[in-house]
Amino acid sequence: MLDLTYDVPAPKVIAGAKHDWELVIGLEVHAQVATKAKLFSGASTQFGAEPNSNVAFVDAGMPGMLPVINEGCVEQAVRTGLGLKAEINLTSAFDRKNYFYPDLPQGYQISQLYHPIVGEGEVLVEMGDGTARKVRIERIHLEQDAGKSIHDMDPHMSFVDLNRTGVALMEIVSRPDIRGPEEAAAYVGKLRQILRYLGTCDGNMQNGNLRADVNVSVCRPGDYEKYQETQDFSHLGTRCEIKNMNSMRFIQAAIDVEARRQIALIEDGREVVQETRLYDPDKNETRSMRSKEEAHDYRYFPDPDLLPLEIEQAWVDDIAASLPELPDAKKARFISDFGLSDYDASVLTAEVANAQYFEKVAEGRDGKLAANWVINELFGRLKKEDHTIEQSPVSAEQLGELIGLIKSGDISGKIAKEVFEICFTSGRNPAEIVETEGMKQVTDTGAIEAAVDEIIAANPAQVEKAKANPKLAGWFVGQVMKATGGKANPAVVNQLVSAKLGL
């Protein structure tokens, strides 16, 4: 990947009633930091605990309680910044963002508006069609999550669960570089992949551990290029923010429906109002949530309980030295070292565990054959059983052993599939299955030749047809394989059939 050249994808164009329009998208991704304790307290971050059981006094906004920074959260933010090739700010600071929510006990959120811990970075987003978009990261800052209001447990009252209150989030803010719904989903997917490789966020969107606010605007063709030249945002049109998206499919649908709503307004002579909106997947529409606040609406000011956060370059360097091989580099290595296609390398590096499994299988073996078996046979079977790679009944060592048996000629590809099935359901080792079940491939030329002679002698009419049309020789190969229970070496059978028939 690192050595390959990619074209930039064309922007998404939507035809309005009067004009063509292009999309401009920026995302604010909120990633829950993978730590056992919250950002400013020792309360647990365990998901699924009893409501209000993971709450420290400072999380609940009790008088006199002071926040204490969790160094692990800071380290994970730095680690994320380094993984996104971003600038690490050795000095950062926390601010109070003041607003009321019933599940925000303090009455303010501790965040980083003016001095974030991570500065500008980038993410390369591949689209799977030979194109890729480089999306610039504007900043990453640390902040607290709010709690959760529950409205469906009582017809007259709402309940509040403060377990998430104070959980550390990394808000990863992109520039408006994304030009279509598919790109937006691919960007979130790539970001999730990198975070999981780094171990800084588990990326679980169902639990709300990774969610996105999507900013959408539309402009006429050519206006985006004017923005690039001048950095004047007025060329991009008025944006609306779609809040709390936690599904790749919904992100795409919400962007499309919101863009069409804005186009209809503009072409009807009305204005797009900058606001925060929600996406309703049942009705496939966005609806207004509140007017879009600006920084002054939140009355930001430095948090008086927290000193500026100062970190040392040597500490940052130590974290950088511990970074794992990241997806793009791993993909490039798989293509180079194992001779894999771009597609196969992408599939195998999509998840850390998948890549690790494949490398164990392919070590010292045919990389392409290993990739074929991991992707087609193993992944296909796991999907059918709804298993993850960690739940695979076939270990990497066992699959590697199976591939070794194929390459040595002990079993054919067809027999290998039977062996794989037995291994998957029983956990037995492939070599032991082949030996005890009598599945070893017949390579004895004499035995195979006898079977070929017998089939030819019994089918004189078919012999004449094959001599007239050599493509029909495959019928004899099939009959010999059937007669030998599929154990004959296919290459030897083909050679003997061709020789006997004089082809």
Buried (B, 14 or more C-beta within 10 A) or exposed (E): BEEEEBEEBEBBEBEBEEEEBBBBBBBBBBBBBBBEBBBBBEBBBEBEEEBBEBBBEBBBBEEEBEBBBBEBBBBBBBBBBBBBEBBBBBEBBBBBBBEEEEBBBBEBBBBBBBBBBBBBBBBBBBBEEEBBBEBBBBBBBBBBBBBBEBEEEEEEEEBBBBBBBBBBBBBBBBBBBBBBBBBBBBBBBBBBBBBBBBBBBBBBBEBBBBBBBBBBBBBBEEBBEBBEEEEEEEBBBBBBBBBBBBBBEBBBBBBBBBBBBBBEBBEEEEEBEBBBBBBEEEEEBBEEBEEBEEEEEBEBEBBEBBEEBEBEEEBBEEBBEEEEBBBBBBBBBBBEEBEBEBEBBBBBBBBBEBBBBBBBBBEEBBBBBBBBBBBEBBBEBBEEEEBEBEEBBBBBEBBBBBBBBBEEEBBBEEBBEBBBBBBBEEEBBBBEBBEEEEBBBBBEEEBBBEBBEEBBEEBEEBBEEBEEEEEBBEBBBEBBBEBBEBBBBBEBBBBBBBEBBEE
